[in-house]
Amino acid sequence: MCLAVPTKVLSVDGNLATVDVQGVRARVRLDALGEEVRIGDYLLVHAGFAIRRLDPKDAQETLALFDELFAWEDAPPSGSPSP
């Protein structure tokens, strides 16, 4: 299974962008995107390549779902005593 993660563009240098995903910075290639990218844009990134530009509202909703999923994953199992 593949997972593409929404990222926010921090800087653009030719066909490379520095992006932020949940506080982690990464460099991604823009070659496969085929459209102009600006600082503040949200991109869907997979395997180091930007594959789609996202509407900011859609990106925020997706990131909120990731946060919810990770919070659920860290929660103790139902019926377990609290530490």
SERO-4910 file (N, C-alpha, C, O; in steps of 0.05 Angstrom, whole numbers):
BEGIN
 pado doro    nc1    nc2    nc3   cac1   cac2   cac3    cc1    cc2    cc3    oc1    oc2    oc3
  Met    A     17    -23      0      0      0      0     18     25      0     38     25     14
  Cys    A     10     45    -15     25     70    -16      9     91     -2    -15     91     -1
  Leu    A     24    110     10     12    132     24     25    158     16     49    161     18
  Ala    A      9    176      5     18    203     -2     10    222     20    -13    221     29
  Val    A     28    239     29     23    256     52     22    285     44     39    294     29
  Pro    A      2    300     53      1    329     47     24    343     61     30    339     85
  Thr    A     38    361     47     60    377     58     56    406     50     44    412     29
  Lys    A     67    424     66     66    452     60     93    462     49    114    456     61
  Val    A     93    476     27    117    486     15    129    509     31    115    529     36
  Leu    A    154    506     38    169    527     53    186    544     34    189    568     38
  Ser    A    198    531     14    215    545     -5    215    529    -31    211    505    -32
  Val    A    222    543    -53    224    531    -79    250    539    -92    257    563    -92
  Asp    A    265    520   -102    290    525   -116    291    508   -141    300    485   -140
  Gly    A    283    520   -163    281    505   -188    261    482   -187    237    487   -182
  Asn    A    270    458   -191    253    434   -190    253    420   -163    245    397   -161
  Leu    A    263    434   -142    263    424   -115    248    442    -97    249    467   -100
  Ala    A    234    431    -78    220    447    -58    227    436    -30    231    411    -27
  Thr    A    229    453    -11    231    445     17    203    447     28    189    467     26
  Val    A    194    424     40    167    423     50    167    415     80    187    405     90
  Asp    A    145    420     93    141    413    121    118    394    123     97    398    112
  Val    A    123    372    137    101    353    142    102    347    172    120    333    182
  Gln    A     83    358    186     80    353    215    106    360    230    114    346    249
  Gly    A    119    382    222    143    392    236    169    380    226    191    388    235
  Val    A    168    363    206    192    351    194    196    364    166    177    364    150
  Arg    A    220    373    161    226    385    135    238    364    117    253    346    125
  Ala    A    231    366     91    242    347     71    245    362     45    232    383     40
  Arg    A    262    352     28    265    363      0    250    344    -18    254    320    -17
  Val    A    234    355    -36    219    339    -55    223    349    -83    229    373    -88
  Arg    A    222    331   -102    224    338   -131    197    347   -141    176    338   -133
  Leu    A    198    367   -159    174    378   -171    170    370   -200    151    378   -213
  Asp    A    189    354   -211    189    347   -239    163    334   -248    153    340   -270
  Ala    A    151    317   -232    127    302   -241    101    318   -239     80    310   -248
  Leu    A    103    342   -226     78    357   -221     68    371   -245     44    370   -251
  Gly    A     85    384   -260     76    398   -285     61    423   -281     47    432   -299
  Glu    A     62    435   -257     50    461   -253     67    478   -233     83    467   -218
  Glu    A     63    504   -234     79    521   -217     72    517   -187     49    513   -180
  Val    A     93    518   -171     90    514   -142    100    539   -128    121    550   -136
  Arg    A     86    549   -109     93    573    -93     95    567    -64     83    547    -54
  Ile    A    110    583    -50    112    581    -21     83    583     -9     68    600    -17
  Gly    A     77    565      9     51    564     22     32    544      9     11    537     21
  Asp    A     38    535    -15     22    514    -28     23    488    -12     42    483      2
  Tyr    A      3    472    -15      3    445     -4      6    426    -26     -8    428    -47
  Leu    A     23    406    -22     28    386    -43     24    358    -31     28    353     -7
  Leu    A     15    340    -48     14    312    -41     40    301    -50     47    303    -74
  Val    A     55    288    -32     82    278    -38     83    248    -33     73    238    -13
  His    A     95    234    -52     99    205    -49    127    199    -59    135    206    -81
  Ala    A    142    185    -43    169    175    -50    187    198    -59    203    194    -77
  Gly    A    184    221    -47    202    244    -53    194    261    -77    208    279    -84
  Phe    A    171    255    -89    161    270   -112    134    282   -106    116    269    -95
  Ala    A    131    308   -113    104    320   -111     88    309   -134     96    310   -157
  Ile    A     64    299   -127     47    287   -147     21    302   -152      7    297   -171
  Arg    A     15    322   -134    -10    337   -138    -10    361   -119      0    359    -96
  Arg    A    -20    383   -128    -24    406   -111    -52    404    -98    -71    395   -112
  Leu    A    -54    411    -73    -79    408    -59    -92    435    -52    -77    454    -48
  Asp    A   -118    435    -50   -132    458    -39   -124    459     -9   -124    439      4
  Pro    A   -118    483      1   -109    485     29   -129    473     49   -121    460     69
  Lys    A   -155    477     44   -175    466     62   -174    435     62   -176    422     83
  Asp    A   -172    423     38   -170    394     36   -145    383     50   -146    363     64
  Ala    A   -123    398     47    -98    389     60   -101    390     90    -93    371    104
  Gln    A   -113    411    101   -117    413    130   -135    391    141   -130    380    162
  Glu    A   -156    385    126   -174    364    134   -160    337    135   -164    321    153
  Thr    A   -143    332    115   -129    307    113   -108    305    136   -106    284    149
  Leu    A    -94    327    142    -75    327    164    -89    323    191    -78    310    208
  Ala    A   -113    334    194   -129    331    218   -137    301    222   -137    291    244
  Leu    A   -143    288    200   -150    259    201   -125    243    209   -128    224    225
  Phe    A   -102    250    199    -77    237    207    -73    241    237    -66    222    251
  Asp    A    -77    265    247    -73    270    276    -93    253    292    -85    242    313
  Glu    A   -117    251    283   -138    235    297   -130    206    297   -132    192    317
  Leu    A   -120    196    274   -111    168    272    -88    162    291    -89    142    305
  Phe    A    -68    180    292    -46    176    310    -54    178    339    -43    163    356
  Ala    A    -73    195    346    -82    197    373    -96    171    381    -93    161    404
  Trp    A   -112    160    363   -126    135    368   -106    112    372   -110     95    389
  Glu    A    -85    112    355    -65     91    357    -50     92    383    -43     70    393
  Asp    A    -46    115    395    -31    118    420    -49    114    445    -39    112    467
  Ala    A    -75    112    441    -94    110    463    -92     81    475    -87     62    460
  Pro    A    -96     79    501    -96     52    513   -120     36    503   -140     48    496
  Pro    A   -118      9    501   -140     -7    492   -164     -3    511   -162      2    534
  Ser    A   -188     -5    499   -213     -2    514   -214    -22    537   -208    -46    533
  Gly    A   -221    -13    560   -223    -31    583   -197    -35    598   -196    -48    619
  Ser    A   -175    -23    589   -149    -25    602   -148     -5    625   -158     17    622
  Pro    A   -136    -13    647   -133      7    669   -114     29    661    -95     25    647
  Ser    A   -120     53    671   -103     76    665    -78     74    683    -79     64    705
  Pro    A    -55     83    672    -30     82    688    -31    101    711    -11    103    726
***
